[in-house]
Amino acid sequence: MLLKTQDRVPVKFVSLIRDGLYELKIKYNGNIYRVFFIFDEENIVVLFNGFQKKTQKTPTNEIDKAFNIKNEYYADKQSQNR
């Protein structure tokens, strides 16, 4: 609902992971979820993989998966611009 109703998501719901990868923090029905995203050309937000968070620390395998998706996204975008 927050993404539908707000032009800007409040900072308390967003964290920088590293290298331009961010996570959106969502609490729904008592569960905590994270969705990774990047900004593309400062205007477009591209949503990546998401997961239910069950531990305090964001799992490394989920971060790695998001970076793989990020790399694939930019490789595909670059190949389309040729």
Residue, then its C-alpha position, 0 to 999 in steps of 0.5 A: m500500500l505504501l508503494k501505491t500511495q506515496d511518491r517517495v518511500p520513507v527512509k526507515f523502510v529502505s537500506l543500502i546493502r552495497d554497490g547501488l543495491y538497496e532493500l525495501k523492508i516490509k512487514y505484513n501479517g506479522n512477517i518481515y519481508r525484504v525486496f531488493f531493488i536498484f535505481d536506473e537512471e535516477n528515476i526508475v526503480v527496478l525490483f528484484n528478488g524478495f524473501q521472508k526475513k527470519t534472521q537478524k542479518t540479511p542472508t548472503n545468498e539472497i544478496d548474491k542472488a540480487f547482484n546476479i539479477k542486477n548484472e543480468y539486468y544491465a547486460d540485457k539493457q546494454s545488449q538492447n542498446r547496441 
